[in-house]
Amino acid sequence: MKNLLGGNLTGIPLSSAACSHERQPKRLLALSSCDDIVPYTTSKNIPKLKQRKSVIGKMNKLGEGMDCLLQGIREHVSLSPNLTETVKGKLSLGAKILKVGGLEKIFKQKFSVKDDEKLLKVSQCYLSTTAGPIAGLLYISTDKIAFCSERSIKLLSPTGKLLRIRYKVSIPISKVMKAKESENMENPSQKYIQVITEDDFEFWFMGFLNHQKTVTYLQYAISRTSSS
């Protein structure tokens, strides 16, 4: 990622997930051979067999979904150096959201929002920087992709004074070239979302509870702008 904010924070290079389709999803139950359990099939047994296959299919889909969710939770927590601080941070964030009156109001407080702009998706995640991952909220709207840190971070001003500010990033959707899923080459289970702008800036977001849903919303917002 190109240098931002006077060189204080930049992204880290990671491998593309172009070959990630070769990794087969785990399943909750290994029931693919259950058809062999039924010794014979009559006309009376057909409805029950179809029902059984339907239940098995739903259980397998549920298993895949739970695997993704559990992996997301593990990754989200592992990025924080302290589990207790992570829990405290999430509780504090939840209380703040309730106090303000919802995520949309927080979005409007933190960023400049147009009258016709609509908030599509908000995700808890981490922004990759050379100083380490920063926890915060990723906002996807019809006009921009924005990130704001959960906590204030310490920065030195040009005069040498120590400042505590919220780290914020705002990227106009019209300037985004693409958003795609990537993975850590050394640990393929760690998924990332890479956002690339027209002027060749790169932003890496990680630690999502459900990164695939976030990618879907990002791609929808980008395609919506491209077609308008």
N, C-alpha and C positions, 0 to 999 in steps of 0.2 A: 504494500500500500504506500502511496506517495506520502511525503511528509505533511503533517497537519499541525496547525496551531504552533508554529515556530519550532517544530521538531520535538515537542514534548511526548506525543503519543503516536505510534504507528502500528500497522498490522503485522502479522507474522505469516510467512509463506507456508502453505500446506498443499498436499497433493490433491489432484482432482479425483472425483469419485466416478470416473467414467466406466470403470470396471466393477463397480460395486454391485451390479446386478448378478454377478456370479455367486454372491453370498446368499445362500438360501435362508429364508426366515425360519425361526424356530417354531415349533408347534406345541401347544399345551398337551395334547394327547396324540400318541401315534396310532391313529385309528384307520389308516388308509387301507388296511387289509380286512376290515370288518365285514365286507361283503362275503368273504369266504366262510364266515361263521354260520351263515344260513345254508343248511344242507340242500334245500330245494325250495322252489317258489311256485305257489299256486295263485290262482286269481284272488283268493281271499288274503293271501299274504302280501300282495303287491302294494296296497295302500300303507300297510304297516312298514314295509321295507322302504318306501319313499319317505315316510315320516322319519324313520330312523336315519336315513341318509341326510335328511334336512337338518335334524338335530346335530348329527356329527359335523356337518359343514359349519353350522353356527358355532359349535364349540371350538372348532379349529380356528375360525376367524377371530373368536374371542381370545383364544390363546395367543395368536399373532399380535393382536392389539395390546394385550397385557404385557407381552415381551417388550414391545416398543415403549410402552409407558414406563415400565420398570427400568429399562435401559436409560430412558430420558431422566428419570429421577436420580439414578446412580450418577450419571454424568453431571447433572445440575449440581448435586451436592458435592461431588468430588472436586469441582473447580474452586470451591471455597476452602481456605486453609483451616477453617474452624467450623465444625458442625453447629456448635452452640450459637456462634455469631450468625451463621446462616439462618437458623430458626428465628433468632431475635430479629434479624433484618426482615424476614418475611412477615412476621407478626406486626412489626412496626409499619411496614408498607401497607399491609391489609388495613390496619387502623387508620392510616393516613387516607387511603382511598375512601373508606366509609365516612370519614370526617369531612372530606372535600365534597363528596356526593357522587362519586363514580369516576371511572377511568377517563371518560370523555371530558369531564371538567378539568381533570389534571392535565390532559393533553392540551386543552385550550389555555391553561395557565402557563405551561412550560414553553409553548411554541406559538408562533404567529399563525393563526388559522383563518382561511378565507371563509366568506359567508356560505358558499355552496360546497365547501369541503366536508366530506363524510369520513368518519373513522371506521375502518374496516376490521382491523384486528390488532389486539395488544398481546404481546408475549413477554414473559419473563425470560431473560437470557443473559449472556455475557458478551461484551465487546472485546475482541482481542486487541491488545496493545503491547508495546515493548516493555511497559511497566507491569504487565500481567493482565489477566482478564478482569474487566470491570463489570460488576453486576448492575443490572438496570432493567428498564422496560423498553421494548421495541414497539413503536407505533407504526402501523401501516394505514395510510389514508388514501383518498382518491387523488391527493396532491403531493404527498411526500412520504418518505421513509425517515423516521426520526427515532433517536435513542437518547434516553436521559438516565444517568446513573442513579441508583437507589440512595447512595450516600454522597456527601461532599468529598472531594479529593483535594489533596494538598498540592499546590503549584507555586513556583517562585515567579514573582513579577519581574519585569525588566530591571526594576530598581533593587531587586533582592529581597523584597518583602514576601513573607509567606501568606498565601491566599488559600481559602477553602471555598471551592466552587463545585457546582454540579457539572459533571462532564456531559455535554450535549452535542449531538450530531443531527443535522437536518439535511436530507438529500432530496431535491425535487424529483418527483417520479419521471418528469420529462427528460431528466439528465441521466437516468439509469439505463444502461445498455442491456444488462441481464442480471438475473439472480439465479443461482444454481446451488444444488447440494454438493458438498465436498466431504472428504473424510481424512482423518489423520493417517498417513501412510504407515506409521509404526503401531497405531491402534485403530484399526478400521471401525470399531464400534463407536468411536467418537465422531459424531457428525457435526458438520459446520454448514453455515449458509454464507456463500460468497456473493457480495453485491459489487458489481463493476459499473462505473459511470462512463459516460462518453469521453471525458477527459482523462481516462485511464487511472482513476482512483479506485482502490479496492478496500472493501470493508468486510471483516470476518466476524460473524456472530456464532455463538456456540452455547451449549448447555441448555437447549430447549427441552421442555417436557414432551413436546410433539413438534419436531422440526418440519415434518412433511406438510402439516397443515399450514405452517407459517410460509413455507415455500410456495404452496398453492395460492395463498392470498397475495404474496409478492408478485408472482407471475401474472395473476389476474389483474392487479393494479397496473403493472407495466403494459400488458397487452391492451388494457382499456384505454390507456393514454395514447398508445401507438395507433390505435384504430380511430381515435377521435380527431 
